[in-house]
Amino acid sequence: MVTELLERIVIPCLDEHYVMICSTLRRDVVEIGLSTDEGDYRVRIADLELEEPLLQFGVAPVARFPENRAAYALTMCNKINRLAVGKFAVDEDGDVIYTLECPISHSAQPDDVWRMLTFVRTNVSKFYPVIMAVRWTDATVEQALESQNNGGP
């Protein structure tokens, strides 16, 4: 199932736009690394015996926090996640990552993948200034969000 989805839907869409590296993580999970002018993305297709396979888009890292601020980065992600679609998280290296998962049906088309990737880019771009303000200034998450809502960076 994963191979069929890759060949029919994902690769035709992404091949036109990106440099790709494709690897099989497990029999039922394939990951595609995408390098673009806008950054690096990860797309996973997982057929985990659900009704429909899962398409997972990810951006890693969105930002890297120093080790002594990783706990605060996690708090920041939890607050942003109340406003975001998808999930910001902190990995073991202190990198803020973003993922968005959605089922992908047998009737999906390459344009559906492209719309999802565009949505991921838009959502990450929306919160990127907040994350950078928290990372590089003494701003709290609340101050960074307030600044963004008032037309700030």
N, C-alpha and C positions, 0 to 999 in steps of 0.2 A: 504493500500500500504506500509506504513512504517513498519508494523509488518511483512509483507511478505519479505521485503528486509532484515530486521533484521534476521529473521529465516533462509532465504535461502543464504544470501551472507555475512553479516557482522559477525554474531556470529560464524559461522563455521571457519572463517578466524582468528578472534581475540582470540577465546576460546583456541586455541592450544598454544598461545604464551603469554597470559597476564592474570592477575587477573582483572576481570571486575566487575563493578557496573553499572547496567542499570536502568534508570529512565525515566518516561514519563513526559516531560515538559508541553506539551499540546497534544491534540488529534493527531495533525499532526507533532509533533516533539519529537523524542526520543534521549536521550543523553546517551552515554556509557563512563564511566570513566575507564581509563586503568592505571594500575600501573605496571611499568617495572623496570628492573635494571637500565635503562638509564633515567628514569624520568616518570613523569605523563603526560598522554595525554587525550584528550577529543575527542570523535567522535560524531557528531550529524547527524541524518538523518531527513530531513525536507521535507515533501510532501506539498508544498505550492501552489498546483494547477498549477505548471509549466508543461512544456511538459514532463520533467523528474524530479524525486525527486532530492534533493540536498544532497550531502554528504559533511559534513564540518569537517575537521580535525583541532584540536587546541592544542596548548601547552600553559598552563598557570600555574604559571608564568614562563617566560623564565628568568626574572630577576626582582628584586624589587628595585626601586629607592626611595630615601628619598623624602618626600613631597616637600621639597624646590627645588628638581631637576626634578620634574615631567614634567614641561614645556620643559626642555631641553631633557628629554627622548622622548617626543613627536616629537620634532625637529629631534632627532636622528632617530626615526622610519621612519619619512617621507623621510629622505635621504637614509636610507637603502632600503626602499620600491622601490626606483628607480632601484635597482639592484636585488631585490629578486623576487621570484615567491611566491605568497601568500601575506599576509599582516601582518606586525608588527604594533602593536598599544599599547596604554597605557590605562589601565582601571582606574576606579575611585579611586583605592587604590594605584596607582602609579606603578602597575605591568606591565611590558612589556609582552604582549601576542602575539601569532602568530596564524593565521588562514589561511586555504587554503580550498576553496570551489570548488566542481566540480559536474556536474550532474552525476547521476548514472542511467544507463539504465536498463531495464528489463532483458537484456542479460548479465549483469555484473556477474562476478564470484568472489569467495573469493580471488583468486590471484590478481584481480584488486584492491581490498581493501588493500591487503598487499603491493602492489607496491606503492600505494598512501601514505600509512603510512611510508614506507621506504623513499619516496621522502621528506615527511615532516621532518623526522629526519635528513636527509642529509642537507636540506635547513636551518634548525635551527642551526645545528652544524656548518655550514659554517659561519654564522653571530654571533654565540655565543661569540667567542673571541673579536670581535669588540664591542659588547654590554658590555662585562665585562671590556674591556679597558676603555670605556667611563664611566662606572659605578664606577670603583675603582681607576682610575688614573685621572690626569688632562688632559688627551688626548681629543682632539676634535674628532668628528665623522670622519672628513677628515683625521686626523692623524692616527686614528685607522684603517681606511680602507687602507690607504697608507702602514702602517706597515704590514697589512695582505697581500697586493699585493706584498710586497717585501720579503715575507717569514717570517714575524714576527709572533707573537703569534696569 
